[in-house]
Amino acid sequence: AAGAAFGGGAREGMAAIDNGGDGGRFNEAAPARASETRAAAVRRGPSGQALKGPVQRTTVLETPAVESENTLHTPSIELENVHKVYNEIAEHWNHTRYKAWPRVDEFVQRLPPGSLVADLGCGNGKMIPAVTAARGFAVASDASEPLARIAAETFGASTFVADCLHTPLRSGIFDAALSIAVLHHLSTEPRRVRALSEAARLLRPGGELLVYCWSYEQDEEKSRSRHRFEGQDVLVPWKHRTPGVRKPKGAAAAAPEAPAAGAGEAAAAAGGDADWEAEPEVRQRYCHVYREGELVELLAQVPELEVVESWFDTGNWCAIARRRAD
């Protein structure tokens, strides 16, 4: 079944995993108010995990210009602030994403046994166990070679490197498709519609697409997320943190010089300071965050799809769309 899912380009996609591939092309946060800090202490993410730390603010951008009429041309902001960033942070990002969100899991669990599921933009593959538990078969892809490799090695799944706007998969054979936290990394409306159209192409009549994308609406009344957006096109900081390792007292902001022989053992005995390393620079991820109704309007531009449900879930606008009968 896995081999049957691939079109002519699948072999190249698999080779990209085995041989390294090309991996895609891939205001600092303002001080939080005391009330925001207190609220953050009780916030929980989509998986129910406690969210710690202050509200995270972002840098507002002008709406990215369309660089090419060809929707398969990847704009420079996506190359630099999506593909390149995720290739660089893949290992660290992997340790922050560990399971499917509850409503995603619910969608997958109600699929019939034996369902073929296209996971478009699979990241580290965190949705794959949910598909397997539902006795389905996941065919997962991502534009980031390091993330596709992590998914393959972690779950032993059929993963490959591909652009979600143009996948090497057969048309009309998938029972379901997933686009989870992917659409908000596409910088123009034509590219967003193209990605939804590509997902529709893969579905059999009656097959369903589940889409999650970040919402613009992130106020405390509506969302438990700690993100706050002052515009729809933003750069979202990614900060590397190493749990349990604290910066030594008096350490300079710059990278420390190599310690003298024997200093490491002494520092470890004093509390593990030898394990400390200066954090890599903050990476900035491009996102377009969606206002209420915007996702449904995009789906309406894909004639093969009909929206059957839409909702808000912890900082995300979400929808299920069904492939119309031919």
Secondary structure, 3 states (H helix, E strand, C coil): CHHHHECCCHHHHHHHHHHCCCCCCCCCCCCCCHHHHHHHCCCECCCCCECCCCCEECEECCCCCCCCCCCCCCCHHHHHHHHHHHHHHHHHHHCCCCCCCHHHHHHHHCCCCCCEEEEECCCCCCCHHHHHHCCCEEEEEECCHHHHHHHHHHHCCEEEECECCECCECCCCEEEEEEECCHHHCCCHHHHHHHHHHHHHHEEEEEEEEEEEEECCCCCCCCCCCEECCCCEEEEEECCCCCCCCCCCCCCCCCCCCCCCCHHHHHHHCCCHHHCCCCCCCEEEEEECECCCHHHHHHCCCCCEEEEEEEECCCEEEEEEEECCC
